[in-house]
Amino acid sequence: MHSSVHQTEGLLFSVLLQLIVMIAAARAGNQLLRRFGQPGVIGEILAGLILGPSLFGHFFPDASLFLFGAKASAPITIISQIGLVLLMFQIGIDFEFGHLAHAKNRNGVIGIAAASIMVPFALGFGIGQISAPHLAPTIDPLTYSLFFGVGLAITAVPILGRILREFGLTGREIGVVAISAAAANDVVGWVLLAAISAYASAKFSAEGVGLQVGGIVLLALVSWFVLRPLAHKLLVKLPVIDGHIPPNLMTVILCFVFAIGICTYKLGIFTIFGGFLAGLLFHHERKFVEAWRAQIGKFVLVFFLPVFFTYTGLRTNVLGLVSASDWQWLALVLAAAILGKIIPVYVAGRLAGFNHKESTILGSLMNTRALMELIVLNIGFDLGFIPQNVFTMLVIMAVTTTVMTGPLLRFLLPRAGYAVPVGVEA
């Protein structure tokens, strides 16, 4: 008994120490990058990378081993995943659907979502086919190439949501079209990832995919026609009082969010997407949304999110790209990722009726990959779809495409007649 208590205390000590370092480093990175006009979340991602083998682990290997161990511990992994479910719930409740009543915006969402998936996926698949013998000789070339395609096709809903909030675009047409297209992009991305997982484990069948898609459609219908009215009734019965969420309401909502997460996990589109779907059911309840953001939102952003970024950073070693050919492949991946998003989305935007400047902004927004890309890459890496050096290249690509978004928006928005807010908290 005594030894098990001692083990628990030892584990708790280790986890608390890690959390102190992760949270403090992420907040410092957030504040520093905001001074340079970047979204704070970029600083949090970079702080996670700095704590990994790319910097801290390289120069202070003993300290890194003492602090983080040889690999991320199970408690840290679980904390990061719970945080992502709650973060996705927040992104869902921040949705603004009003603008989608216009045909131009609906058509824009469909066209942009399709363009932002198909072209990058095809480019990624092609790079996978060419690079497989050089970068992943021990991995099934088709699995590797398919995953490479998904890696380039993803757009990051959560980070895009935060960037839109920082730039005051959440209620504007282009913001709503971008986040809606990104959400559609992500759902397709998750389904593709699940299909690749099934293929890689030799469980792929047309029947299985059909059942999965049918299950997703059924969940969407049940959510819209049954759970959405129930969510409204719940908030009538347990209303938000003076901007505070009562404990009973908080209990029901947390259980509800996690239950939908279980449903999406069973459907093969990963637990965190359940959080997003649950958020959509509450997005029209403005009092609740504001109370959640004030009461719980900041805690999720300050506590949970840095844990995930550090978890990814610990697995990414930029210094592992040593040969000239590694850097050449990285340059090719970056070019394909950036041009393969911005140009097709621009064309789709123009076809939907947006002007030149708005279509360029939409292309820049859809190029944002960070968080969802990092989640997908971690899954692919865990499942053995990509080797370490390709994981690193794709993480660098995810960070680079997201770092670009802030400066591009600061340049493009004023020219399109949008004001750029200063000093928004994030």
Residue pairs with C-beta under 8 A, 6 or more apart in sequence:
11 73
11 75
14 69
14 73
15 73
15 75
15 76
17 67
18 67
18 68
18 73
18 76
18 310
19 79
19 303
19 307
21 51
21 67
21 310
22 48
22 51
22 306
22 307
22 309
22 310
23 302
23 303
23 306
23 307
25 47
25 48
25 50
25 51
25 306
25 310
26 43
26 44
26 47
26 48
26 302
26 305
26 306
26 309
26 310
27 44
27 302
27 306
28 43
28 47
29 40
29 43
29 44
29 45
29 46
29 47
29 50
30 40
30 41
30 43
30 44
30 47
30 426
31 40
31 43
32 43
33 39
33 40
33 42
33 43
33 46
34 40
34 43
34 426
37 406
37 407
37 410
38 403
38 406
38 407
39 159
39 162
39 163
39 166
39 405
39 406
39 426
40 426
41 159
41 162
41 163
41 305
41 370
41 371
41 426
42 370
42 399
42 402
42 403
42 406
44 305
44 306
44 309
45 309
45 312
45 313
45 370
45 374
45 399
45 402
46 399
47 306
47 309
47 310
47 313
48 306
48 308
48 309
48 310
48 311
48 312
48 313
48 314
49 55
49 309
49 312
49 313
49 316
49 318
49 395
49 399
50 56
50 313
51 57
51 68
51 310
51 313
51 314
52 310
52 312
52 313
52 314
52 315
52 316
52 317
53 64
53 314
53 316
53 317
53 319
53 320
54 313
54 316
54 317
54 318
54 319
56 63
56 64
57 64
57 68
57 314
57 317
58 317
58 319
68 314
71 314
71 315
72 311
72 314
72 315
76 307
76 310
76 311
77 311
79 304
79 307
80 304
80 307
80 308
80 311
81 271
81 272
81 308
82 304
83 300
83 303
83 304
83 305
83 307
83 308
84 158
84 272
84 275
84 304
84 308
84 371
84 375
85 257
85 258
85 261
85 271
85 272
85 274
85 275
86 257
86 275
86 296
86 300
86 304
87 158
87 275
87 300
87 301
87 304
87 305
87 371
88 157
88 158
88 272
88 273
88 274
88 275
88 276
88 279
89 257
89 275
89 276
89 278
89 279
90 161
90 279
90 292
90 293
90 297
90 300
91 157
91 158
91 161
91 276
91 279
92 275
92 276
92 277
92 278
92 279
92 280
92 281
92 282
92 283
93 279
93 280
93 282
93 283
93 285
93 288
93 289
93 292
93 293
94 161
94 165
94 170
94 279
94 283
94 289
94 293
95 179
95 180
95 279
95 280
95 283
96 170
96 171
96 175
96 176
96 283
97 176
97 180
97 283
97 284
98 171
98 176
99 105
99 171
99 172
99 173
99 176
99 177
100 106
100 109
100 176
100 177
100 180
102 173
104 352
104 353
104 354
105 173
105 176
105 177
105 352
107 352
107 353
108 177
108 181
108 348
108 349
108 352
108 353
108 354
108 362
109 177
109 180
109 181
109 184
110 184
111 348
111 349
111 351
111 352
112 177
112 178
112 181
112 345
112 348
112 349
112 352
112 362
112 366
113 180
113 181
113 182
113 184
113 185
113 188
114 348
115 344
115 345
115 347
115 348
116 153
116 155
116 181
116 182
116 185
116 341
116 344
116 345
116 348
116 366
117 153
117 185
117 188
117 189
118 153
118 344
119 340
119 341
119 343
119 344
120 149
120 152
120 153
120 336
120 337
120 340
120 341
120 344
121 149
121 150
121 152
121 153
121 192
122 149
123 149
123 152
123 336
123 337
123 340
124 145
124 148
124 149
124 150
124 151
124 152
124 153
124 336
124 337
124 340
125 145
125 146
125 148
125 149
126 145
127 148
127 152
127 332
127 333
127 336
128 141
128 144
128 145
128 146
128 147
128 148
128 149
129 141
129 145
131 148
131 329
131 390
132 139
132 141
132 144
132 145
133 141
134 325
134 329
135 329
135 387
135 389
135 390
136 144
136 386
136 387
136 390
138 387
139 384
139 385
139 386
139 387
140 200
142 199
143 196
143 199
143 200
143 385
144 385
144 386
146 192
146 196
146 199
147 193
147 196
147 380
147 385
147 386
148 386
148 390
149 192
150 189
150 192
150 193
150 196
150 376
150 380
151 373
151 376
151 377
151 380
151 386
151 394
151 397
152 333
152 336
152 337
152 340
152 397
153 185
153 188
153 189
153 192
154 185
154 186
154 189
154 369
154 372
154 373
154 376
155 181
155 182
155 185
155 186
155 341
155 366
155 367
155 368
155 369
155 372
156 182
156 368
156 369
156 370
156 371
156 372
156 373
156 398
156 402
157 179
157 182
157 183
157 186
157 276
157 371
157 372
158 371
158 372
159 368
159 369
159 370
159 371
159 372
159 402
160 178
160 179
160 182
160 365
160 368
161 170
161 179
162 426
163 365
163 368
163 405
163 406
163 409
164 170
164 175
164 178
164 179
164 365
165 424
165 426
166 421
166 424
166 426
167 409
167 413
167 418
167 420
167 421
167 424
168 418
168 419
168 420
168 421
168 424
169 175
169 178
169 418
170 176
170 179
172 418
173 358
174 354
174 358
174 361
174 362
174 365
175 365
177 354
177 362
178 362
178 365
178 366
181 345
181 362
181 366
182 365
182 366
182 368
183 276
185 366
186 273
186 372
187 216
187 269
187 273
189 372
189 376
190 268
190 269
190 270
190 273
191 212
191 213
191 216
191 268
191 269
193 270
193 376
193 379
193 380
194 212
194 268
194 269
194 270
195 204
195 209
195 212
196 385
197 268
197 383
198 204
198 205
198 208
198 209
198 268
200 383
200 384
200 385
212 267
212 268
212 269
215 266
215 267
216 267
216 269
219 263
219 264
219 267
219 277
220 277
223 260
223 277
223 280
223 281
227 260
227 281
228 281
231 256
231 281
231 282
231 285
232 285
234 249
234 252
234 253
235 249
235 282
235 285
235 288
238 246
238 248
238 249
238 252
239 246
239 287
240 246
240 249
240 287
240 288
240 291
243 287
243 290
243 291
243 294
244 291
244 295
245 253
245 288
245 291
245 292
245 295
245 296
250 296
253 278
253 282
256 278
257 274
257 275
257 278
257 279
258 274
259 274
260 274
260 275
260 277
260 278
261 271
261 272
261 273
261 274
261 275
261 278
262 271
262 274
263 274
264 270
264 271
264 272
264 273
264 274
264 277
265 271
265 274
270 375
270 379
272 375
282 288
282 289
283 289
301 426
308 371
308 374
308 375
309 374
311 378
312 374
312 377
312 378
312 395
315 378
315 381
315 391
316 391
316 392
316 395
317 388
317 392
318 392
318 396
320 388
320 389
320 392
321 327
321 330
321 389
321 392
321 393
326 389
326 393
329 393
330 393
330 396
330 397
333 393
333 394
333 397
334 396
334 397
334 400
334 401
337 367
337 369
337 397
337 401
338 367
338 400
338 401
338 404
341 363
341 366
341 367
341 401
342 360
342 363
342 364
342 366
342 367
343 363
345 359
345 362
345 363
345 366
345 367
346 359
346 360
346 362
346 363
347 359
348 359
349 358
349 359
349 362
349 363
350 356
350 359
354 362
355 416
357 412
357 415
357 416
358 416
360 412
361 409
361 412
361 413
361 416
364 404
364 405
364 408
364 409
364 412
365 405
365 409
367 401
367 404
367 405
368 401
368 402
368 405
369 397
369 398
369 401
369 402
370 398
370 399
370 401
370 402
373 394
373 395
373 397
373 398
373 401
374 395
374 398
377 386
377 391
377 394
377 395
377 398
380 386
380 391
381 388
381 391
386 394
409 420
410 420
413 419
413 420
414 420
